[in-house]
């Protein structure tokens, strides 16, 4: 393992093959003794401080073969069970945040802050729904003046819910509102820096220090006022609004997000102010998770214990928004991270409270039960940069009469459980699997299910049902059935589901030679039980921990399984098989899938999903599965939307416009569209988007391609058509499919 010691604030360096580079830091004085080391046949440059003190950390490659060296330290309390990270108590009005308290839930108003009566009514609705904290946008002096009236009116109505001022670009406004609100949210990317122009800037060390001094001069009065009035603060970095200065040093990256926040945190600490929390928000759940992990890893090195506010920004609406939030927030909660959460949806703010509470309950339960597995050493998972472990997809063997290569998809597979009843109406079954029909015959399409699980085979004399299955097998859809079914009612070319116990007993040897095997594994078995995997040919593994399990954590069990596979060079594809109990609420299913399977897929661990819920709609389960893969940046089967949740800055009816744009553009897989009420989070929030529809002024829309504005001031009634034309001009438009 290539390691070296550097000051704790040091961020990264690259191999000499790519040029030795390192991130600048206030605390790093001098570099000396650059050394070459080898790690798995790759040479790296490792540096040592000329005067290493106690705050030094080891470095290791971020992933195998990566030139990036990162701190080799933990990012959570335990990798083998959910243990809530110990954090200090931060008081937000009368609400305490921190590990000694419940996970707090919050949302944000959407009314114009100058509309005092409307904002008060909205806050009351939110409080009545059970939120612990409410955030209100405060963009100018008039809004700040209104905040006094809002606070006083709520107190008179016996509503003492803490209020948070959301501040961008306006230090003077923050100073004013700190006298009446309980908490100030500052965005390090634009509080003291100008709005990013996406320019590559070069600084001398002296110039960089002057920039930091400027930040300190602008930020210090707010810190001192918060100390004086007992106010809390959130240092909330947004991936989309990093300053040009930060991006020039760290790139548009999780590392830059962390350093941006740390610049402000160091000022707070210098002034002996500690009543603050951090957040690292992004619209991409993978980046969001990486940023929070880096933040916590660095806090462990520094010995800091500040709480975390979790959220995926611009998540969108409906099941898409809930899924993205579950992937990002749920992943971190499974590792014991997070003290307050917000689910950002393009819906009325009170609608955010229920999914937020469900996520908080999931995290609380996991930590209380300390769900997990027996301790194990983890060497292969790299959680500071995304690298997907890709299982070996089925390869066609000589002599096989059917094509098994379509049973799994290279970008992520969706498997579905099918019943005997569904086989009674073949055409309906084909449609429900999202197959295209041509004169009643099925064909695979972009978002067709890859394989099906048939727990019970039709009788041998049920020719219609067996013909329906044959037609699915003919289009390279995998059909999986349990060993007992295949032995008693054999279906030609079916893949057979076996347990480790059945493999060990040799029961699978009763099958014809060459039968493809699918193995169900929990992940918490002993290494001796797992040894059988080394001696059999496996087409795929279904990772399955029963929902009735009270102690074993699905995420930790899967990590242990992947560690075993990597340690033994076994590259079997792994499908996350989650069986939900009867009667589960739809939101709990989405959140459970996102938090359990998503927590693994964001680390590149897994090749697909199989979701089962006995009384849920088949199409809902299929769509949820594809949403999960797309949310984890795997298989893209529909238009991706980056849609903000609206606030007092929003310059149009976001929910109405969002629905209108989705209705006309939802058939464009591979295209990403940002729908933003304003540009306060910066064009960078659209880094993942191909096209942007952004409120530029009241009644006017600006259109973007990537981060670049290409059309300004388009009238609202023409803007959606102009967006479609822009997509056409860039060759990304296809006509909607006609109804069959």
N, C-alpha and C positions, 0 to 999 in steps of 0.2 A: 504493500500500500504506500503510495507516494504521499508523504506528509511533510509539513514544515510548520514552523511557528511564526506567527506574525501578531501584531497588536489586534485586540478584539475588534476594533472598528474597521480593520482592513477588510475589503470586500472580495476581490477576485484578481486572478492573474491568468495569463494565457501561455501556452507553450511557446518555446522559442521558434518552432516552425512557423507560427503565425505572428511572431513578433512579441517580445515580452511586453505586456501591458498591465497596468494595475490602476485600480480606482483610487482617486485622491481622497485624503481624509485629513481632518484637522489634527487628529491625534498621531498621525504617522509622521515621524521626524525624518528618518534617513533610511535608505535601503542599502544593504551591503551584503556581500557574500552570496550572490546569486549562484545557485547550484543546479546541476542537471541530475534528475533522478529518473528511474524507469518504473513504469507501472504497466504490467501486461504488455510488454514490447513497445510501449509508447514512451517517448522521452518528454519530461516536463521540466519547466523551470520552477524552482521553489525558492522563495526568498526568506531571509531571516532579518529581523530587526537588529540594528547594531547595538541596541540596548534593551533587550527583551526584559520586560518586568513580569509582574504576576498575571496581568491580563493578556495572556497569549493563548492562541488556539491552534489546533492542528488543522491542516487542510488535506482534502482528498479530492480526486476527480469527481465532478458532479454526477457522472455516470460513466460506464465503461467506454473508454475511448474518447471521452470529452476533454477538450483542452482547458475547460473551466475548472479551476480548483475552488472549492467552497469550504466553509468551516465544517469540521467534522464534530458536530455536537448535536444534541437532541433537540427536537422541536416540540416534544410533548412529554408528559410525565412517564408514559409507558407505551410501548408499541404492541404489547401483547394483551393489554386490557384497557378499558376506558377508565381513566383516573382524571378527575377534573384538575386542571392546572391551578395551582395556588396563586391567587392574585389579591392585591390589597383592596380595601373597601374605598370606593369613591362615592361621595354623596352628591346626588343630583336632586336638589331640593330635599324632600323628605324620603326619597327613594335611594336605597343603598345598592350599589353595583359591586360585584366581586364574587370570589369563589365561596364566601361564607353565606351567600344569599342566592335566592332563586334566579334563574336565567330570566332577565327582564325583557319584555316585548314592547316594541314601539313602532310608530308610523309617523307620517308627515301630512300636514294639511295641504289641500290643493286650492283653497280659496285665495283671493287677492287679500294680502295681509292688511291693506288699507280698509278693507271691508270688515270693520270690527265685529259687527253683529254676525255676519256670515262665518267669520273665523271662529268666534266663540261657540256658535252652534255646532260647527264641525268638531271642535275640540271636545265638546260635551258628548257628541255621538261616539267619538273615539273612546273617550273615558268610560262611557256606559258599556262599550263592548269589551272592556277589560284591559286596555293598554296601560302600561306603567308610565310611559313617557311619550310626549308629543313634540315633534319638531316643526318649526314654522320658518318659512323663508323670510329673511329681512335684508332687502337689497339696497335700501336707501334711507334717508332721514325721515321721510314721511312714514315709511313702514315701521321704523324704530319708534317714532312717536305713537303710532297705533298700538305698539306692543304694550305700552303702559296701560292703555285702556283695556286691551284684551286681558291682561293679567288681573287688573282690578275687577273687571266684570266677572271673571271666572271665580275669583275669591268670594265675591258677593253672592254668587250662586252656589257656594260651598263645593267648588271644584278646585282641589289643590294639586292636581296632576302637574308634575314638573314640566316646564316649557323650555325648549331648546331653540336658540337662534341659529339659523343656517346662514353663514357668512361667506361671501365670495367677493374679492376685490375691494373690500370696504373696511379697513381698520377703524376708521372714525365711527362708523355705524356700530361695529362690534363694541367699542368703548361705551357708546350710549346705551345699547340694549343690555349690556352686562349689569346695569343698575337695577333691572327689573326681572330679567329671565334667569332661570336656574342654571343654565349651561350654554356655552358658546361652542358651536362647531366651526373650526377654521379649516380651510383647505390649504395645505402647505404649498400647493402648486400655484396659487394665485393670490394669497393673502398679502404678500410683500413683493413677489415677482410680477412682471407684466404678463399678459396673456401670451401663451406660447405661440410663436410664429413658425415653429418647426425649422428653425435655423440651427445649423451646426456652429456652435460658438467655441472659440478657443480662448482659454484664460491662462495667464501666468498665475503662479501661486499667490502673488500679491493681489492680483485682481480678484481671484476667487475668495480670498479672505475679506476683501472689501465688500463683496456681495453678501457674505455671511454677516458681516458687521451691520450692513444695511437691514438685513432681516431682523437682527437683534434689536436694532433701534426702533423698528416699526412694531415689533411684536411685544417688546418688554412692557409698554404701558398697559396692554390688555392683560398680561399675566399678573401684573401688580394689582390691577383693578379686580381681577377674579380672586386673588388672595384676600384683598380688602373686604369684598362682599361675600366671600365663601362660595363662589360660583365654581361649577365644574367646567371642564373643557373636553372636547373631543378633537384630537389631531387626526383629521380624516383625509387620507390620501385617496385620490381618484386616479385610476390608471389613465384616464383620458385627459387629465389636466396637469400633467407634470410640466415643470418649467423647462424652457430651452436650456437653461444652465444645467439642470439635473440630467436632461436627456443627452446633452453633449458629453457628460461624464459617464453615465451609466446606461444610456440607451433607454428606449421605451420599454422598460423591463420591471419585473418584480423587485430587483435589487434597487433600482432607482426609486421605486415607490417607498421602500423601507428607509433609504437614506434621506429622502425628502421629509418624511415624518420625524426622523431622528434629529435633523437640524433644529426643528422646533422643540423637540423634547429636551435636547441638551440645554436650551435656553431656559425652559421651565425648571429644570433641575438646578441650574446655576443660580436661579432666583429662589430656590428652596420651595418650589410649588409642585405638588405631587397629586393634586386632585384632578387627574386627567386620564382619559382612555385613548386607545388607538383604534383606527380602522384602516383597512387596505382594500378598497372596493374596486371591482372591475366588472364589466359586462360579460366577460369570458370566465366561466367558473374555474377553468384550469389555471389561468393566470391569478385569479383571486386566491385560490388555495395555495399556490406557490408563494405568493406575497405574504400571506399570513404566516406560513411556516417559516419563511426567512425572518420575518419580524420577531417571532417567538424565539427562534434559534438564537438570534442576536441578543434578545433580552436575557436569555439564560446565561449567555457569556458575560453580559454586563451586570448580571445580578438584579435586573429590574423585574418588577412584579405588577406592572400596570394592566388593568383589565382590557378586554377586547370587545369591540362592537362589531358584529358580523353582518355582512350583507353582500348580495350580488346586485350591482346597480343595473338599471335599465333591463330588468329581467323579462319584462313583457307582460302578457295577460294570460288568463285561463290556465290550462294545464302546462303550457310552455313556460310561463313565468314561475309557476310552482315547482316545476321540474328543475329549472336552472337554479333556483334558490335552494332546493333540496340537495342538489349535487354539491354546490359550494358550501352552504352553511352546514348541511348534514355531515359532510366529510370531516369538517373541523370539529363538530360536536362529538363525533365518534372517537376523536383523539383527545377529548376532554378540553377542547379550546372553545372559548366564547362565554361572555358574561351577559351580553345583551344582544338582541338580534332584531333585524327588520327584514321582512319579505317585501321587496319593492315590486308592486304590480301596477299595470296600467288599468286600474280599477278604482272605485271610491276607496279612500284610505281605511275606512272601517272594515272593508272586505279583506284587508291584509292581516287583521288580527287573528282570525281563526287558523289559517295555515301557519302563522307565526307561532301560535300557541302549540299547535301539533308538533312542530319542529322542536320547540323548547321541551315539550314533554318527552320526545324521543331522546334528546340529549340528556335530560335529567334522569330518565330511567336507566340509560346505559351506564351513567356514572354512579348511580346509587347501587346498581347490581354489580358494578365493575365487570361488565360483560367482557369476555376475552377467552384466552386459552392459556395453557401452561407456558411459562417463559421459553423463548427460543431465540437463537441468534439470527439477526437479520443482516445479510451481507449484500444482497443483490438489488433490493428496492432503492431507487434513487428519487428522493422526494423534493429536490431543489430544482430540477429541470425535467420536463416531460420527455420520456422515451418509452415508446410502446413495446411491450413484450408481445411479439406476434407468434402465435402458435402455428405449427405446421399444418396448413390446410390440406384437406384430403387430396391425395394424388391417385390418378387412375392407374390401376394395376393391370398387368397383362392378363387377358382372359376374362376380365369383368365385362358383363353384358350390358350394364347400365352405368351411367356417368354419375359418380358420387361427388364430383368436384364442386357442384352447386349446393351441396348440403350446408356449406358455410360460406360466408362472404368475407373478402379480404379486409373490408373496412369496418367489420362488425356485423354479427349475425343476429337475427331475430328468430327464435323458435316459439312455437305455440302449441298448447295442449288441445287436442281435438277429441270430441266425443263420438260414440257410435251414432247418436242421433243426428249429428251434423252430416254423417256419411249418407244419410237417407235422402238428402237433397244436394247432389253433387255440385250443381251450378251455383247454388247459394254458398256452398263451402268454398268453391274456387274464388268467388267474389270476396268473401270474408277474409281469405288469405291474400287479398289484393293482387290476384292473378288477372291478367287480361284474358278475355274470352273471345275466341274466333270460332264461329259456328259451334258453340258449346264446348270447345276444347280449351283447356287452360294453357297459358304461356306466362313465363316469369316477366315481371316488369321491374322498374326501379326500386319500388318499395314492397315487393312481394316477400312474404315469409319464406325463410330459407329451408327450415325443416319443421316437422311436426312430431309431437309426442302422442302416441296412441296407446293409452294405458290398457285398453281392451281391444283385441282384434275382432273383426266380424267373423261369424261362422264361415267355415270353408265353402258352404253352399250358398252364401250370400254373394251372388255373382255381381250385382250392381255395386255394392259397397267395395268389393275387391277391384272392380274395374276402375272405380273412382280413385282408389289408392294407386293403381298401376299408372293411371294418367299423371298423377303427381310425381311418381318416381321417374316417369319418362321425361319430365321437364327438369330433372336433376334436383327435385326437392327431396330431402332426406325424410324417411319415415322411421321413427324410433319406437320400439315396443319392448316391454319387459321380457326377460328370459323365459319366465313361465308361460307367457302367452305364445312366444315364438316356438316353444317346444311342443305345445299342445295344438296350436292352430297356425302352423308356419305360413308366413307371408313372404313370397319370393322377393329377395333383394332388400328386405328390411334390415335396419341397423338395430342391434339388440342391446338393451339397457341392462347392465349387470352391476351388482354391488361388489365391494372388495371381498366380502365374505364368500360370495358365489365364485369369484375368481380364485380365491385361495382353495376352495373345495374342489375346483376343477369342473364344476357344473357346466361351464361354458364350452367344455370340450365335447359336449353332446351335440353341439351345433355343427352344421356342415363346415368343412374347412374353408377358410377365406371369409367367413361371416364377419362383418364389421362390428366392432364393439364400442359401446358408449358406457363409460364407467361413472357411477354416482359416488362422490367422495364428500365427506363432511369437512375434512381439513384438520380436525383435532385428533385423528387416529394416531396410534403410536407409529414410530418409524418402521417397526417390524411389520405392522399391518400394511403400510404403504409400499413396502419392498416389492410386492407382487407386481406393481406398475412397471418395474424394470424389465419384466420377463414376458410381457404381453404387448401385442400391437393394438394401440388404442386410437380410434378415430377422433374422439373428443371426450372431455371430462365434464360432467355436470357437477358443479359445486353446490351442495344442498345441505343447509342446516335447518332442521324443522322449526317452524315458527313457535312451536310449543316449548322450545329450549329456553330455560330460564337463566342459564349461566354462561353458555358458550356464545361469544360474540362472532357474528357472521364475518365481519370485516377482518378481525384478527385471525380467525380460522383460515380465511382465504389467503391472507398474507403468509401464514405458516405453510399452506399448501404450495403457493408459488415459490417460496423459499426452498422447499424440498425439491420441487421440479427443477429449479435453476441449479441447485447444488448437485443434482444428479444428471444434468444435461438432458432432461426430458422436455421436449418441446410440444407436448400435446396441447391442442386448443382447449381453453377452459371457458365454459358457458356458466354464467351466474344464474342459477336456478332458484327462484324465490317463490315459495308457496305461501299465500296469504290465507288467513282464516276466513271462514264464511261470515258475511255481514260486515266486512271491513268498509269503512267510509272511503270514498274515492280519493279524497285528499290524503288520507293516511296511506293509501296504496301508492300514490305518486311520490309522496314524501319518503315512504319506506324504500321504494325502489331507488330513488335518487340518492338517499343517504347510505344505503347498503351496497348496491351495485355501483353507483356513481363514485363512492369513496374509493373503490378499487380501480375503476376505469380511468379516473383522472390521474392515477399513477401508472397508467399503461398496462394494468394487470387485468386481462380478460379479453375474450374474443366475441362476446355476445351475451344475450340475456334470454331467459325463459321465465316469464311471469305467469303464475297460475293463481286464479281466484275463482272459487266455485260458482259464485252468483253474480259475477261481473260481466258486463257486455263484452263480447269477443272483440269487436272493433276498438273499443276503448283500451283493452289490454294491448292490442297490436299497435295502436297509435302511441300509447305510453312507452312501449318498448322502443319504437323508432325515435321518439322524443328524447329518451334517455341516451341513446347512442349519439344523436346529434348534439345534445347538450354537453356531452363529454368530448366533443370535437372529433368524433369518429365518422360514422356514416351519415352523409348529408342527403336527405331524401325530400326535402321541401325548402321553401324559402325561409331564411333565417332572419329574424327581426330583433333589432336592438331598440327597445322601446322604453322611454323613460316613464316613471310613474306619475308625472305631473306634480306641480307645486304652485306656489303663488307667482312664480316667474313665468309660468307657461303662457304662451301667447295665442293659443287656440284650444278648442275642445279636443284634447288629446284622445279621449276614448272614442269619440265619433270619427275623427280623422283616421285613427289607427285601424278601426274596423273597416273603413272605406278602402284604405290602401291594401289591407290584407285580402279583402274580397276580390280585388282586381289583380293581385300579384302573388297569391299564395301557391301558384303552380310553377314556380321557378326554382327548382332545386339547384343548389350551388350558388344562388344569389343571396347576398345579405343586405338588408335595408335598415338603416337607422331612422327612427321616427322620434325627433327630439323637440320638446316644447320650447327650448331655448338653447343657447350655446354655452351656458355657464360651465358645464363640465368639460368644455373644450372639444375641438374637432378630434382630439386624440381618442375620445370615447368611441369614435367611429372608426378606429384603426382596423377593427375586424370587419367593418361594413364596406360593401362595394359602393353603395349609394346612400346619400343622406337627405332627409326631408326635415328641415329645421326652421323653427319660428325665428324670423329675423327682426320683425317689428309687428305691432298689432295689425292683423289682417294680411300680413305679408310673409312669404316663405322663401327661404334660401335653399338651393339644391347643391349637394356636394357629390363629388366623386372621390371616394376615399376621404382624405383630410382636406381636400381642396374645394373651395366654393367655386362653382362654375356658373351659377345663375342666381341673381339676387332680386329681391323685391317682387316675387311673382304673386299675383292676386290669389287669395285662398281658393276661389272657385275654379281656378285654372291649374292649381299646383299639382294635383294628383295626375292629371293628364300630362303635364310637363314632366313629371317624374317617370311616367311610363315611356314617354318619348326619349328621355335621357337614357333609359335602360336599352331601348331599341337602338339608339345611336351608337351605343357601345357593344352592340352585337350580343347582348345577353337575354334578349326577349324571345320567348316562344309563345305561340298562340295556345290558349287554354284547350285542353283535350275535349273533344266533343263527346256528348253522352252516348254510351253504347246503345 
